[in-house]
Amino acid sequence: MLATTLFARKWNHLSTIKPLFLFSKIKWFIAWFGGNHPKAEYANINWDELRFSLTPTDYMYVMNCFKEENFSKGFLAPFGSIELSPSSGVLNYGQGLIEGLKAYRKENDQGILLFRPELNALRMKMGADRMCMPSPTIEQFVNAVKETVIANKRWIPPPGKGALYVRPLLMGTGPSLGVAPAPEYTFLAYSSPVGKYFKVPMNLLVEDNLFRAVPGGTGGIKSITNYSPIYKAMSKAKTKGFSDILFLDAATGKNIEEASASNIFLVKGNSIITPAANGTILPGITRKSIIEMAMNFGYQVEESPVSLEEMLGAEEVFCTGTAMVVNSVASITYRNKRMEYKTGEETVAEKLYAMLTGVQTGRIEDKMGWTVEINT
Ligand SMILES: Cc1ncc(COP(=O)(O)O)c(C=O)c1O
């Protein structure tokens, strides 16, 4: 009896994340038991108008656990609003992490591919350790992503039109008034179709007044607290017509680090240089893949501090990230001085972009074993 009561109490607590309205529960019931499966092969939207913005899909994947315990089985729920205690760790103290990865339909619709999802799982694990949160195992994370993709299959754009972006979250959802790790945690993965990144060479503005990360801080993990503090600098740069900002290291103000949500590379002859990811730079999964791919192409790849002066001497500069994959940088402006770089068909960036997107979408054979096929 006591055990049953305790279990019920625990379960009640753990269900802090639940669909907000009864309506969504009814929709869920109808969807699964009302013979509404399988849904139409493709959602009825204009795939040509997709951009990198939210298009709500059908389901999200949720897993809950208590502090100092492990996540166990999760469940799919209709995509929708969630209930949170006003004193939850994530709302009060920013105890939260994000991840981001894409699922692509292969040519002729012959399967669905994820790109190195275990690396996103690993990065979340490292972040969770830094932020005192329990994290899903690699297997649980990858399984959650797969389930999210399968449940939202009709929202995966047709080949060549984009991808289904999956956004896993890990957050302290239990209440905590004092500054302390939350007593309960939620892992949640939702998705949105996103269009093909519209590749236009970027014009970056070096920010030398505001810093994204400090040594010993959280720049090397995908903490939710890393993003809104840069909005001010980003908005200012965008008002002036720049595409993004380029951050300097907070310790010396002399070395370049990364842009707001992408890593940066310099090309000089046969050398490719990228700032070493030593804690203040997010170790991007695209960054890692580009380093490995460039080495295979025979480039000399170096991960080391990159000074502003060194940047002046580069022939070509490009950024990498899940959303853009690889994108050329046309110019970098530092204190009213504008440096211009090579862009276009003949660039190293273009060569790496073609190869990487080819592997991600299954057009080019994946000799590195990077892609994970989802069986539906
Ligand atoms: C700050 C920052 N740097 C770099 C990246 C690129 O990382 P990835 O290649 O894993 O998408 C991201 C991605 O979101 C980011 O937020």
PDBQT file of the ligand as one rigid body, heavy atoms in Angstrom, charges set to zero:
ROOT
HETATM    1  C1  LIG A 401      27.807  28.736 -30.504  1.00  0.00    +0.000 C 
HETATM    2  C2  LIG A 401      27.782  27.694 -31.569  1.00  0.00    +0.000 A 
HETATM    3  N1  LIG A 401      28.911  27.422 -32.230  1.00  0.00    +0.000 NA
HETATM    4  C3  LIG A 401      28.967  26.479 -33.186  1.00  0.00    +0.000 A 
HETATM    5  C4  LIG A 401      27.836  25.766 -33.553  1.00  0.00    +0.000 A 
HETATM    6  C5  LIG A 401      27.922  24.716 -34.608  1.00  0.00    +0.000 C 
HETATM    7  O1  LIG A 401      27.793  23.444 -34.030  1.00  0.00    +0.000 OA
HETATM    8  P1  LIG A 401      27.259  22.210 -34.871  1.00  0.00    +0.000 P 
HETATM    9  O2  LIG A 401      28.152  22.066 -36.033  1.00  0.00    +0.000 OA
HETATM   10  O3  LIG A 401      27.303  21.061 -33.943  1.00  0.00    +0.000 OA
HETATM   11  O4  LIG A 401      25.869  22.569 -35.278  1.00  0.00    +0.000 OA
HETATM   12  C6  LIG A 401      26.625  26.023 -32.905  1.00  0.00    +0.000 A 
HETATM   13  C7  LIG A 401      25.447  25.266 -33.271  1.00  0.00    +0.000 C 
HETATM   14  O5  LIG A 401      24.370  25.474 -32.871  1.00  0.00    +0.000 OA
HETATM   15  C8  LIG A 401      26.585  27.008 -31.881  1.00  0.00    +0.000 A 
HETATM   16  O6  LIG A 401      25.466  27.286 -31.221  1.00  0.00    +0.000 OA
ENDROOT
TORSDOF 0
